[in-house]
Amino acid sequence: MPKEEHMQLGFIGCGNMAKAMIKGIINSGEVAPAEIYGSNTTAEHADAVAKEFGINAGTSNINVAKNADILFLSVKPYQYEAVIAEIRETVRPEQTIVTIAPGKTIAWLEQQFDAPVRIVRTAPNTPAHVGAGVTAYCSNSLATPDDVAAVECLLASFGTTVELEESQLDAASAIGGSTPAYVYMFIEALADAGVAEGLKRPQAQQIAAQAVLGSAKLVLESGKHPGQLKDEVCSPSGSTIRGLEVLEKGAFRGTVIDALRTTIEKARSL
């Protein structure tokens, strides 16, 4: 996978998403902890990350940018402009810059760097923590096929990957990034219903979460349309179809669509 025998990675910002990515990369064996550099705003946070993963972590963004062959900008969207202004004189033409911020287009990023730079824009999600993430990505014209392949291999270490046109990335970011929150709320509601009917909370939550996991796995592995799988669960005059009727009366699908479209609109404004 590496473009070089001893590829070094950098993470400017080591929050939850970055830590999920670092964990997956290290567990995959693609890059050793000693070859990963990270930075955080406080020494306390940096020390905690260094202790957890065995990486080189500190408070200097410049140090991370100097050492990395592939540099992940894993800060909040509103921090991108300041971070890029800080490091752009340090970034080298042969480095690959990987971004994870929604709404920050390749054109905007290139303008901020104000110099030729190889960019891979990505949209990861938090299930990367358990190696079950999904990351959509696209690249600019300066990123070579080898650059993109190296980044894609890293992304694949903590889940699946999907290459898209940049115009599709905000939608993918919303679906992949926000869906976990919606699913957690759904699982919580299912468990609440179980508790209301006499189940203990741990058992209700286990059943609900496993049912959601198994349903998603069946969609991916069967190749069937979700609507077909739904129909296979619904017996004539059965209990499941009555429950679906209630969901439809509550505009379940329409509400989910509206929620995601609102998320996409917000992401584009970041």
Buried (B, 14 or more C-beta within 10 A) or exposed (E): BBBEEEBBBBBBBBBEBBBBBBBBBBEBEBBBEEBBBBBBEEEEBBBBBBEEBEBBBBBBBEBBBBBBBBBBBBBEBEBBEEBBEBBBEBBEEEBBBBBBBBBBBBEBBBEBBEEEBBBBBBBBBBBBBEBBBBBBBBBBEBBBEEBBEBBBBBBBBBBEBBEBEBEBBBBBBBBBBBBEEBBEEBBBEBBBEBBEEEBEEEEBBBBBBEEBEEEEEBBEEEEEEEEEEBEEEBEEEEEEBEEBEEEEEEEEEEEEEEBBEEBBEBBBEE
